Amino acid sequence: MKEIHDSRIIPGKVYLFFSHTHKGQQKNREMLRKLVETKSTLIEYELIRDWQGNRLINAFTYNAGYAGMVDTLWTLGRRLKLSGISNPFEIIPQSIQIGDLEKIKKIIRKTGEVIKAKGTPSSLPPVITAFLGKGKTSQGAQSIYDLLPVEEIFISQIADVFKNGSRKRVYKVPFRIIDMYRPVSDGRVDLNFYARLTPKEKEQYCFDHPKLFESNLDIYLPFITVLMNCIVWSPKYPRTVTKKLLKQIYSKHKTLRAIGDITCDPNGSIEFSKKTIIDNPVYIYNPLSEKIKDGFEGEGVAVMAVTNLPCEFSEDASTHFSHDLFPFLKSIVEADYRGTLGDSHLPPEIMRGVILWKGEFTDEFGYMKKYL
């Protein structure tokens, strides 16, 4: 399903798996080199797309969102309890403890009933959760959060809700790209020109000129209890939360209790992110000392960054994955891998996921030669 150790790659074979190579991931470059050297064909599940570029194998994206949200609420509950704060989130388990999405949903709904009846802790401000990104991972995470008594707010309302919001509900605020980032203020961006752009044009301008943007979260993090990181990120984009940014905020405001880093790019969008595993899922990051300590105890912010979250709902994820892949399976098996890709009779959706054909990069992925 995921990366294969390069010693196990058999020459001339056709491989379908999540290779995690097309963004230049350093850890898989040896495997990529071996696939090229052995004249292997690589079909990447993540890149199987329709003609509009929409991913068609989505099982693990959604399930990562489901498990990531559950585990972050579990983290919040345990963290508050260890701080001496009794709270409704205490009854939420880690996803793996139940392993059944429908049973977990019942527990989340029960938590919501407690919030409606008794409220969130009076020693805390109203609970505001920010969701970075609007893709399938974010949608999965939000669908779990929405089982609580939720009110969705705009970023312009965050400060007011922090001060005047109800504790008989929780709040969510989705962040778009143009909410996460702002133009740098050093004169390189004509701010009058930028202000005239539509939201879609601003987003495209950010994609086209990432070096001209910086994180906008310093304005909002002082009011946010939980931060869910659900964005696709690469090093050409600015980080959303740097060590410097969080140190500045944490020295004055300790509102942020938990980060659910579902994207889990080590030292990526969340600069102090590191991979965690299901058996050891949480660490505490101290923004002042910049030290990391595994577990739930210590001064700082709790970070949940499990790299294989869908495994916590293994049956749900497997069933969903099989459902996504099954319509293409017969065509994949019956395709002709002896000649050219064009003569293979693979469906176009599968062709779009072919990174290597007999050891040669396909046209779309020729840029990956530099990763060798």
TADA-V28712 format. One record per backbone hydrogen bond with DSSP energy under -0.5 kcal/mol. NH is the residue of the N-H (numbers start at 1). CO is the residue of the C=O. E is the energy in kcal/mol with one decimal. If there is no record, write none. Layout:
NH/CO/E ; NH/CO/E
This chain:
8/5/-2.5 ; 9/6/-1.0 ; 12/38/-2.4 ; 13/10/-1.3 ; 15/13/-0.5 ; 15/41/-3.3 ; 17/15/-0.5 ; 17/43/-1.6 ; 18/1/-3.3 ; 19/17/-1.2 ; 24/21/-2.2 ; 28/25/-1.3 ; 29/26/-1.6 ; 32/28/-2.1 ; 33/29/-2.5 ; 34/30/-2.1 ; 35/31/-2.2 ; 36/32/-1.9 ; 37/33/-2.9 ; 38/34/-2.2 ; 39/36/-1.6 ; 40/35/-2.7 ; 41/13/-2.5 ; 42/356/-1.8 ; 43/15/-3.4 ; 43/41/-0.5 ; 44/42/-0.6 ; 44/353/-3.2 ; 45/17/-0.9 ; 45/43/-0.6 ; 47/44/-1.7 ; 48/45/-1.4 ; 49/47/-0.7 ; 49/349/-1.1 ; 50/54/-1.9 ; 53/50/-2.0 ; 56/48/-2.4 ; 57/48/-0.6 ; 58/56/-0.9 ; 62/58/-2.1 ; 63/59/-2.2 ; 64/60/-2.0 ; 65/61/-1.6 ; 66/62/-2.4 ; 67/63/-2.7 ; 68/64/-2.5 ; 69/65/-2.0 ; 70/66/-2.2 ; 71/67/-2.8 ; 72/68/-1.6 ; 73/69/-2.3 ; 74/70/-2.4 ; 75/71/-2.2 ; 76/72/-2.5 ; 77/73/-2.5 ; 78/74/-2.4 ; 79/75/-2.7 ; 80/76/-2.5 ; 81/77/-2.1 ; 82/78/-2.5 ; 83/79/-1.0 ; 84/81/-1.8 ; 85/80/-2.8 ; 86/84/-0.7 ; 90/87/-1.4 ; 91/88/-1.0 ; 92/89/-1.6 ; 97/94/-1.6 ; 98/94/-0.6 ; 98/95/-1.4 ; 99/95/-3.3 ; 104/100/-2.2 ; 105/101/-2.3 ; 106/102/-1.5 ; 107/103/-1.4 ; 108/104/-2.3 ; 109/105/-2.5 ; 110/106/-2.0 ; 111/107/-2.2 ; 112/108/-2.1 ; 113/109/-1.9 ; 114/110/-1.9 ; 115/111/-2.2 ; 116/112/-2.5 ; 117/113/-1.9 ; 118/114/-3.5 ; 119/114/-0.8 ; 119/115/-1.4 ; 120/167/-2.1 ; 124/121/-1.5 ; 128/126/-0.5 ; 129/171/-2.6 ; 130/226/-2.6 ; 131/173/-1.8 ; 132/130/-0.6 ; 132/228/-3.0 ; 133/131/-0.7 ; 133/175/-1.8 ; 139/135/-2.6 ; 140/136/-2.4 ; 141/137/-2.3 ; 142/138/-3.0 ; 143/139/-2.0 ; 144/140/-1.1 ; 145/141/-2.2 ; 146/142/-2.6 ; 147/144/-1.7 ; 148/145/-1.9 ; 150/148/-1.5 ; 151/170/-1.9 ; 153/172/-2.6 ; 157/154/-1.9 ; 158/155/-1.1 ; 161/157/-2.6 ; 162/158/-2.5 ; 163/159/-1.3 ; 164/160/-3.2 ; 165/161/-2.7 ; 170/149/-2.7 ; 171/127/-2.7 ; 172/151/-1.8 ; 173/129/-2.2 ; 175/131/-3.2 ; 176/174/-0.5 ; 179/176/-1.1 ; 180/176/-2.0 ; 181/177/-2.0 ; 182/214/-2.4 ; 184/212/-2.5 ; 191/189/-1.1 ; 194/190/-2.5 ; 195/191/-2.2 ; 196/192/-1.0 ; 196/193/-0.6 ; 197/193/-0.5 ; 197/194/-1.2 ; 202/198/-2.8 ; 203/199/-2.2 ; 204/200/-2.2 ; 205/201/-2.4 ; 206/202/-2.1 ; 207/203/-2.2 ; 208/204/-2.5 ; 209/205/-2.0 ; 210/207/-0.5 ; 212/209/-2.1 ; 213/210/-1.6 ; 214/182/-2.5 ; 216/180/-3.5 ; 219/216/-1.2 ; 220/217/-0.6 ; 221/217/-2.8 ; 223/220/-2.2 ; 224/221/-1.1 ; 225/128/-2.1 ; 226/128/-1.8 ; 227/258/-2.1 ; 228/130/-3.2 ; 228/226/-0.5 ; 229/227/-0.6 ; 229/260/-2.6 ; 230/132/-1.5 ; 230/228/-0.8 ; 237/234/-2.3 ; 240/269/-0.9 ; 241/269/-2.1 ; 246/242/-2.3 ; 247/243/-2.2 ; 248/244/-2.1 ; 249/245/-1.9 ; 250/246/-3.1 ; 251/247/-1.6 ; 252/249/-1.7 ; 253/249/-3.6 ; 257/225/-2.7 ; 258/225/-1.7 ; 259/302/-2.5 ; 260/227/-2.9 ; 261/259/-0.9 ; 261/304/-2.4 ; 262/229/-0.8 ; 262/260/-1.5 ; 263/229/-1.8 ; 266/264/-0.8 ; 267/273/-2.1 ; 268/265/-2.1 ; 268/270/-0.8 ; 271/241/-2.7 ; 271/269/-0.8 ; 273/270/-2.2 ; 276/305/-2.1 ; 277/280/-1.0 ; 280/277/-1.2 ; 281/278/-0.6 ; 283/303/-1.9 ; 284/293/-3.3 ; 285/283/-0.5 ; 285/301/-2.9 ; 286/284/-0.6 ; 286/291/-2.7 ; 287/285/-0.8 ; 290/286/-2.4 ; 291/286/-0.7 ; 293/284/-2.2 ; 295/282/-2.9 ; 301/285/-2.6 ; 302/257/-2.0 ; 303/283/-3.1 ; 304/259/-2.8 ; 305/281/-1.2 ; 305/303/-0.6 ; 307/276/-2.1 ; 309/306/-0.6 ; 311/308/-1.6 ; 312/309/-2.3 ; 313/310/-1.6 ; 314/311/-1.0 ; 317/313/-3.1 ; 318/314/-2.5 ; 319/315/-2.5 ; 320/316/-2.3 ; 321/317/-2.7 ; 322/318/-2.6 ; 323/319/-2.0 ; 324/320/-2.0 ; 325/321/-2.4 ; 326/322/-2.6 ; 327/323/-0.5 ; 328/325/-2.0 ; 329/325/-0.7 ; 329/326/-1.1 ; 330/326/-0.6 ; 332/328/-2.2 ; 333/329/-2.4 ; 334/330/-2.2 ; 335/331/-0.8 ; 336/344/-2.2 ; 337/335/-0.7 ; 344/341/-1.5 ; 350/347/-0.6 ; 351/347/-2.4 ; 352/348/-1.8 ; 353/350/-1.7 ; 354/351/-1.7 ; 355/42/-2.3 ; 355/353/-0.8 ; 356/42/-1.2 ; 357/360/-3.1 ; 358/356/-0.5 ; 359/40/-2.6 ; 360/357/-1.4 ; 362/355/-2.2 ; 365/362/-1.0 ; 366/363/-1.4 ; 368/365/-1.8 ; 369/366/-1.9 ; 370/367/-1.2 ; 371/368/-1.8 ; 372/369/-1.8
